[in-house]
Amino acid sequence: MKAFLFILLLALAGCRDVTPDSRVVATKGNMTYRGSMKNGKYDGYGQLSIGDSVVYAGQWRNGMRWGKGVSHDSLHHRIVGTWRADTLVSGQWTDSTGTYSGEMNRDAIAQGHGTFTDPQRNLYIGDWRDGMRYGFGFDLTRKKHIRVGEWRADRYLGERLEYTADRIYGIDLSRFQHDVGKRHYPIDWSRVRISHLGNISRKRVNGKVDYPVSFCYIKSTEGTSLRNRYYHSDCTSARARGIKVGAYHFFSTRTPASAQARFFIANSTFHKGDLPPVLDVEPTHDQIKAMGGTEVMFRAVRTWLRIVGAHTGTKPVLYVSQTFVNRYLPSAPDLKRDYNIWIARYGEYKPDVHLVYWQLCPDGRVSGIKPEVDINVFNGYKGEYRDFLARECIK
């Protein structure tokens, strides 16, 4: 029976040419070796047992585990793996959490590159450290949702972008790009190009930052009474330079959403080919509480989006922060599902949401504009940008 078990274990480990005739038995204390030997050392194929438990069955070289074999770790995982110089370097184990296959450290803990599949058929392929996802990788759920990017201590950080001239960049403007204190600065639209991506977050930049401005969102209104005095002139100047233009409204928690929508429509222009309008939602927790809570806020947001969408014939974009996404958006899955998201997140990783624009810094520099400028990047390249414009712009 033991000989049969020995041959079976070696076969599962990928071993070949194992025959009972090559087997010898060597005992030292409570350890027993059964297999081939050369010059008094384990060499070839053999099985090492402690008491009645097989601790390794597989290939040996010069007294060390070397090649394919089967073993068990401290968590009682059955490891089918590869050893070099008595050290486990890669293998596969399965337990109640799923199946891991890939590189391991000497303690059979995932380390390096590997693949893990859980019982729900969710898949991760990528880098590991100390048994946790750590580094670059991607996961694919059974519902076909994909996340590609960097991980740290089993937590998904997002895709780390590399900024090059091939990406599509834009800016967003308000009166603060014209007025700083009592000083007024006109915009020289003939010189407008992005020259710096800001210092507030780390970024990987390839080449010199000298990017054309492909799109520009300009604040039009706020609440039901505030208007940006530079909105119309900035729209006219940007359009004249071939820059795609869109208008945004800053949401107020103090006035009815329907009145805000009508105020925005009355004071904004919507030309054929313009970018879809944007609702900028940045309330504090206290403001949300004062207006009646999260449910009341999202009801108002839906009202504004519905009215403006019906008037312009295109679905507006929702602008929110990463904090808002984490704290509040789970309460409105329909908005996350049905609307494009423009997110402000000043980290180095692309947010894990369905986004169309990413505001990557508030302290960028643009030639022709004196104050600091918000810099944005489109989530895609030229092909995806063309498709977005054809699908989402005002008809």
C-alpha positions as CSV (number, residue, x, y, z in Angstrom):
1,M,0.0,0.0,0.0
2,K,2.8,2.4,0.9
3,A,4.6,1.7,-2.4
4,F,1.4,2.4,-4.3
5,L,1.0,5.7,-2.4
6,F,4.6,6.7,-3.1
7,I,4.3,6.1,-6.9
8,L,0.9,7.9,-6.9
9,L,2.4,11.0,-5.2
10,L,5.3,11.2,-7.6
11,A,3.0,10.9,-10.5
12,L,0.9,13.8,-9.2
13,A,4.0,15.8,-8.9
14,G,4.9,15.3,-12.5
15,C,7.7,12.8,-11.9
16,R,8.5,10.1,-14.5
17,D,10.3,6.8,-14.7
18,V,9.7,5.8,-11.1
19,T,10.1,2.1,-10.4
20,P,10.0,0.1,-7.1
21,D,13.3,-1.5,-8.1
22,S,15.2,1.8,-7.5
23,R,13.9,2.1,-4.0
24,V,16.1,1.8,-0.9
25,V,15.2,2.5,2.7
26,A,17.2,4.8,5.0
27,T,16.1,5.6,8.6
28,K,17.4,8.3,10.9
29,G,15.5,8.8,14.2
30,N,11.9,9.1,13.3
31,M,12.6,10.1,9.7
32,T,12.4,7.5,7.0
33,Y,13.5,7.9,3.3
34,R,12.4,5.5,0.6
35,G,13.8,6.0,-2.8
36,S,16.9,6.3,-4.9
37,M,20.3,7.2,-3.4
38,K,23.7,8.1,-4.9
39,N,27.0,8.3,-3.0
40,G,25.1,8.0,0.3
41,K,22.7,10.9,-0.5
42,Y,19.1,11.1,-1.6
43,D,19.2,11.4,-5.4
44,G,16.6,10.7,-8.0
45,Y,13.1,10.0,-6.8
46,G,12.2,9.4,-3.1
47,Q,9.7,9.8,-0.3
48,L,10.6,11.3,3.1
49,S,8.4,10.6,6.1
50,I,8.4,11.7,9.7
51,G,6.6,9.0,11.6
52,D,3.6,7.9,9.6
53,S,3.3,11.3,7.8
54,V,4.8,11.8,4.3
55,V,6.4,15.3,4.3
56,Y,7.8,15.2,0.8
57,A,7.6,12.9,-2.2
58,G,9.4,13.9,-5.4
59,Q,12.8,14.5,-7.0
60,W,16.1,14.9,-5.1
61,R,19.6,15.9,-6.1
62,N,22.7,15.5,-4.0
63,G,20.6,15.1,-0.8
64,M,18.3,18.1,-1.5
65,R,14.8,18.5,-2.8
66,W,15.3,19.6,-6.4
67,G,12.6,19.4,-9.1
68,K,9.0,18.4,-9.0
69,G,7.5,17.1,-5.8
70,V,4.6,17.0,-3.3
71,S,4.6,18.4,0.2
72,H,2.5,20.1,2.9
73,D,2.9,23.5,4.5
74,S,2.2,24.7,8.0
75,L,-1.4,25.3,7.2
76,H,-1.7,21.7,5.9
77,H,-2.1,22.8,2.3
78,R,-1.0,20.0,-0.1
79,I,1.7,21.6,-2.2
80,V,2.4,20.3,-5.7
81,G,5.5,22.3,-6.5
82,T,9.0,22.8,-7.8
83,W,12.0,22.9,-5.5
84,R,15.6,24.2,-6.1
85,A,18.4,23.5,-3.7
86,D,15.9,22.3,-1.0
87,T,13.8,25.5,-1.4
88,L,10.3,25.7,-2.7
89,V,10.1,28.2,-5.6
90,S,6.6,27.6,-7.1
91,G,3.6,25.4,-6.8
92,Q,-0.1,25.0,-6.3
93,W,-2.4,24.5,-3.3
94,T,-6.1,24.4,-2.7
95,D,-8.2,25.1,0.4
96,S,-11.6,26.4,1.2
97,T,-10.7,29.9,0.0
98,G,-9.7,28.8,-3.5
99,T,-6.7,27.6,-5.5
100,Y,-3.3,29.4,-5.7
101,S,-0.8,28.6,-8.4
102,G,2.5,30.4,-8.9
103,E,5.7,31.5,-7.2
104,M,6.1,30.8,-3.5
105,N,8.7,31.4,-0.7
106,R,10.3,28.6,1.2
107,D,7.3,28.5,3.6
108,A,4.9,27.9,0.7
109,I,3.4,31.4,1.0
110,A,2.5,33.2,-2.2
111,Q,5.5,35.4,-3.2
112,G,6.2,36.7,-6.7
113,H,3.8,36.1,-9.6
114,G,0.8,33.9,-9.2
115,T,-2.9,33.1,-10.0
116,F,-5.7,32.7,-7.5
117,T,-9.2,31.5,-8.2
118,D,-11.9,31.4,-5.5
119,P,-14.9,29.1,-5.3
120,Q,-17.1,31.8,-6.9
121,R,-14.8,31.7,-10.0
122,N,-13.3,35.2,-9.3
123,L,-9.8,35.3,-10.7
124,Y,-6.7,37.3,-9.8
125,I,-3.4,37.2,-11.8
126,G,-0.5,39.2,-10.7
127,D,2.1,40.0,-8.1
128,W,2.1,38.7,-4.5
129,R,4.0,39.5,-1.3
130,D,3.7,37.6,2.0
131,G,0.6,35.8,0.8
132,M,-1.2,39.0,-0.3
133,R,-1.8,40.7,-3.6
134,Y,0.9,43.3,-3.8
135,G,2.1,45.0,-7.0
136,F,0.7,44.9,-10.5
137,G,-2.2,42.6,-11.4
138,F,-5.7,42.2,-12.5
139,D,-8.8,40.5,-11.3
140,L,-11.8,39.3,-13.2
141,T,-15.1,38.6,-11.4
142,R,-17.5,36.0,-12.6
143,K,-19.7,38.9,-13.6
144,K,-16.9,40.0,-16.0
145,H,-15.9,43.1,-14.1
146,I,-12.2,43.8,-14.6
147,R,-9.8,45.8,-12.4
148,V,-6.3,46.3,-13.7
149,G,-3.7,48.2,-11.8
150,E,-1.6,48.1,-8.6
151,W,-2.4,46.4,-5.3
152,R,-1.0,46.8,-1.8
153,A,-1.7,44.4,1.1
154,D,-4.6,42.8,-0.7
155,R,-6.2,46.3,-1.4
156,Y,-6.8,47.6,-4.9
157,L,-5.3,51.0,-5.4
158,G,-6.1,51.5,-9.0
159,E,-4.4,51.9,-12.4
160,R,-1.3,54.1,-12.2
161,L,-1.3,56.3,-15.3
162,E,1.7,57.3,-17.3
163,Y,1.2,60.8,-18.7
164,T,2.3,61.3,-22.3
165,A,1.4,63.5,-25.2
166,D,-0.9,60.7,-26.5
167,R,-3.5,61.2,-23.8
168,I,-6.4,63.6,-24.0
169,Y,-6.2,66.6,-21.6
170,G,-8.6,69.3,-20.6
171,I,-9.1,72.1,-18.1
172,D,-12.0,73.5,-16.1
173,L,-12.5,77.2,-15.4
174,S,-14.4,79.5,-13.1
175,R,-13.9,83.1,-12.2
176,F,-10.9,82.2,-10.1
177,Q,-8.8,81.7,-13.3
178,H,-9.5,85.4,-13.9
179,D,-9.7,87.0,-10.5
180,V,-7.3,86.5,-7.6
181,G,-8.1,88.9,-4.7
182,K,-8.4,92.3,-6.3
183,R,-6.3,91.4,-9.3
184,H,-7.8,90.6,-12.7
185,Y,-6.0,88.4,-15.2
186,P,-7.4,88.0,-18.7
187,I,-6.8,84.6,-20.5
188,D,-4.6,84.7,-23.6
189,W,-6.4,81.9,-25.5
190,S,-3.8,82.1,-28.3
191,R,-1.2,80.7,-25.9
192,V,-3.3,78.1,-24.0
193,R,-1.4,74.9,-23.5
194,I,-0.8,72.7,-20.5
195,S,2.7,73.2,-19.1
196,H,2.7,71.5,-15.7
197,L,0.6,68.8,-14.1
198,G,0.8,70.1,-10.5
199,N,2.7,69.1,-7.5
200,I,-0.1,67.9,-5.1
201,S,0.4,64.3,-6.1
202,R,3.0,62.0,-7.6
203,K,2.8,61.3,-11.3
204,R,4.7,59.3,-13.9
205,V,5.4,61.7,-16.7
206,N,7.1,60.6,-19.9
207,G,8.6,63.4,-21.8
208,K,8.1,67.2,-21.6
209,V,4.7,68.5,-20.4
210,D,3.5,70.6,-23.3
211,Y,0.0,69.3,-24.1
212,P,-2.8,70.9,-26.1
213,V,-6.1,71.6,-24.3
214,S,-8.6,69.3,-26.1
215,F,-11.6,70.1,-23.9
216,C,-12.7,72.8,-21.5
217,Y,-15.5,72.9,-18.9
218,I,-16.5,76.3,-17.7
219,K,-18.6,77.0,-14.6
220,S,-21.9,78.7,-15.6
221,T,-24.0,78.8,-12.5
222,E,-24.3,77.9,-8.8
223,G,-27.6,77.4,-6.9
224,T,-30.3,79.7,-8.2
225,S,-28.6,83.1,-8.0
226,L,-24.8,82.9,-8.8
227,R,-23.5,83.3,-12.3
228,N,-19.9,83.2,-13.6
229,R,-19.4,86.6,-15.3
230,Y,-16.7,85.1,-17.6
231,Y,-18.7,82.1,-18.8
232,H,-20.0,83.4,-22.1
233,S,-16.7,85.0,-23.2
234,D,-14.6,82.0,-22.2
235,C,-17.0,79.7,-24.2
236,T,-16.8,81.9,-27.2
237,S,-13.0,82.1,-27.1
238,A,-12.5,78.3,-26.5
239,R,-14.8,77.4,-29.3
240,A,-12.9,79.8,-31.6
241,R,-9.7,77.9,-30.8
242,G,-11.3,74.5,-31.7
243,I,-11.5,73.4,-28.1
244,K,-14.5,71.3,-27.1
245,V,-16.6,73.2,-24.6
246,G,-19.0,72.1,-21.8
247,A,-20.9,74.0,-19.0
248,Y,-21.1,72.9,-15.4
249,H,-23.4,73.8,-12.5
250,F,-22.4,73.8,-8.8
251,F,-25.1,72.1,-6.8
252,S,-26.5,73.8,-3.8
253,T,-28.2,71.9,-0.9
254,R,-30.3,75.0,0.0
255,T,-32.5,75.5,-3.0
256,P,-34.8,73.2,-5.0
257,A,-33.1,71.1,-7.6
258,S,-35.8,71.9,-10.2
259,A,-35.1,75.6,-9.8
260,Q,-31.4,75.1,-10.0
261,A,-31.8,73.2,-13.3
262,R,-34.0,75.9,-14.8
263,F,-31.5,78.6,-13.7
264,F,-28.6,76.6,-15.3
265,I,-30.5,76.2,-18.5
266,A,-31.5,79.9,-18.7
267,N,-27.9,81.1,-18.3
268,S,-25.9,78.5,-20.3
269,T,-25.5,77.9,-24.0
270,F,-25.7,74.5,-25.6
271,H,-24.4,74.3,-29.1
272,K,-24.4,71.3,-31.4
273,G,-21.2,69.3,-30.7
274,D,-20.8,70.8,-27.2
275,L,-19.7,68.4,-24.4
276,P,-22.5,67.0,-22.1
277,P,-23.3,69.4,-19.2
278,V,-22.0,68.6,-15.7
279,L,-23.5,68.7,-12.3
280,D,-20.8,69.4,-9.7
281,V,-21.8,67.8,-6.4
282,E,-19.5,68.7,-3.4
283,P,-21.6,69.0,-0.3
284,T,-20.2,68.5,3.2
285,H,-21.6,65.9,5.5
286,D,-23.2,68.6,7.6
287,Q,-24.8,70.1,4.5
288,I,-26.2,66.8,3.5
289,K,-27.6,66.2,7.0
290,A,-29.2,69.7,7.0
291,M,-31.0,69.1,3.8
292,G,-32.5,65.9,5.1
293,G,-29.9,63.2,4.5
294,T,-28.4,61.2,1.7
295,E,-31.7,60.0,0.3
296,V,-33.0,63.6,0.0
297,M,-29.8,64.7,-1.6
298,F,-29.8,62.0,-4.3
299,R,-33.5,62.7,-5.0
300,A,-32.5,66.3,-5.8
301,V,-29.5,65.2,-7.9
302,R,-31.7,62.9,-10.0
303,T,-34.2,65.8,-10.5
304,W,-31.5,68.1,-11.8
305,L,-30.0,65.4,-14.1
306,R,-33.4,64.5,-15.5
307,I,-34.5,68.1,-16.3
308,V,-31.2,69.2,-17.8
309,G,-30.9,65.9,-19.7
310,A,-34.3,66.3,-21.2
311,H,-33.5,69.9,-22.3
312,T,-30.1,69.2,-23.9
313,G,-30.9,65.8,-25.3
314,T,-27.9,64.2,-23.7
315,K,-27.1,62.6,-20.4
316,P,-25.2,64.9,-18.0
317,V,-22.0,63.9,-16.3
318,L,-21.8,63.7,-12.5
319,Y,-18.7,65.4,-10.9
320,V,-17.9,64.1,-7.4
321,S,-14.8,63.6,-5.2
322,Q,-13.3,60.2,-4.3
323,T,-14.5,60.7,-0.7
324,F,-18.1,61.2,-2.0
325,V,-17.8,58.0,-4.1
326,N,-16.6,56.0,-1.1
327,R,-19.0,57.5,1.5
328,Y,-22.3,58.2,-0.4
329,L,-22.4,56.8,-3.9
330,P,-23.1,53.2,-2.7
331,S,-26.5,54.6,-1.7
332,A,-27.3,55.5,-5.3
333,P,-26.1,52.5,-7.4
334,D,-28.4,53.7,-10.3
335,L,-26.3,56.9,-10.6
336,K,-23.1,55.0,-10.6
337,R,-24.5,52.6,-13.2
338,D,-26.3,55.0,-15.5
339,Y,-24.2,58.1,-15.5
340,N,-20.7,59.0,-16.6
341,I,-18.6,60.1,-13.7
342,W,-16.0,62.9,-13.6
343,I,-14.0,62.5,-10.4
344,A,-11.6,64.6,-8.4
345,R,-8.9,62.5,-7.0
346,Y,-5.5,63.8,-6.5
347,G,-3.7,60.5,-5.9
348,E,-1.4,58.7,-8.4
349,Y,-3.9,55.9,-9.2
350,K,-6.9,56.1,-11.5
351,P,-10.1,55.8,-9.5
352,D,-12.0,52.5,-9.5
353,V,-15.2,53.8,-10.9
354,H,-16.8,54.1,-14.3
355,L,-15.3,57.4,-15.2
356,V,-15.1,59.6,-18.3
357,Y,-12.9,62.4,-16.9
358,W,-10.3,62.4,-14.0
359,Q,-9.4,65.7,-12.4
360,L,-5.8,64.8,-11.5
361,C,-4.7,68.1,-9.9
362,P,-6.0,71.5,-8.8
363,D,-2.6,73.2,-9.1
364,G,-1.7,72.8,-12.7
365,R,-0.1,75.4,-15.0
366,V,-1.4,76.5,-18.3
367,S,0.3,78.9,-20.6
368,G,-1.8,82.0,-21.2
369,I,-3.6,81.6,-17.8
370,K,-2.0,83.3,-14.8
371,P,-3.6,81.5,-11.8
372,E,-3.4,77.7,-11.1
373,V,-5.7,75.6,-13.1
374,D,-7.5,72.2,-12.6
375,I,-6.0,69.7,-15.1
376,N,-8.1,66.8,-16.3
377,V,-7.5,63.7,-18.4
378,F,-10.0,61.7,-20.5
379,N,-10.3,58.1,-19.6
380,G,-9.0,56.7,-22.9
381,Y,-7.1,57.6,-26.0
382,K,-7.9,59.2,-29.3
383,G,-10.2,56.3,-30.5
384,E,-12.2,56.2,-27.3
385,Y,-12.4,60.0,-27.3
386,R,-13.8,60.2,-30.8
387,D,-16.4,57.5,-29.9
388,F,-17.3,59.5,-26.7
389,L,-17.8,62.7,-28.6
390,A,-20.0,61.0,-31.3
391,R,-22.1,59.3,-28.6
392,E,-22.4,61.8,-25.8
393,C,-22.1,65.4,-27.2
394,I,-25.1,67.6,-27.8
395,K,-26.8,66.8,-31.1
